[in-house]
Amino acid sequence: MTKADLVNLISTQTGTEKIIVKTIIESFTENVKEAMANNKNVYLRGFGSFLVVKKAKKTARNIRKNTSVVIPAHFAPKFKPVKSFIEEVKDNVKVK
């Protein structure tokens, strides 16, 4: 599902103009990104959490050059869904 698909779906379900729905979705994503860039987690009850996690320093291999590369410690975004979300996906997604 793309952002345009989501805008169309929400617009149809709520009767709100597409431009307003698009503005709200873009505002939401920008605010989540800004909060996480400032090392703040975002919690949405009943949906999940957008977390900032620290990744430890590690050594990786460049296979083509056969060399070791050190990846420094850094922060990365992570989404952790609530249990009910996980169960709903497990129960409804079929294996092909």
Buried (B, 14 or more C-beta within 10 A) or exposed (E): EEEEEEBBEBBEEEEEEEEEBBEEBEEEEEEBEEBBEEEEBBEEEEEBBBBBEEEEEEEEEEEEEEEEEEEEEEEEBEEEBBEEEEEEEEEEEEEE
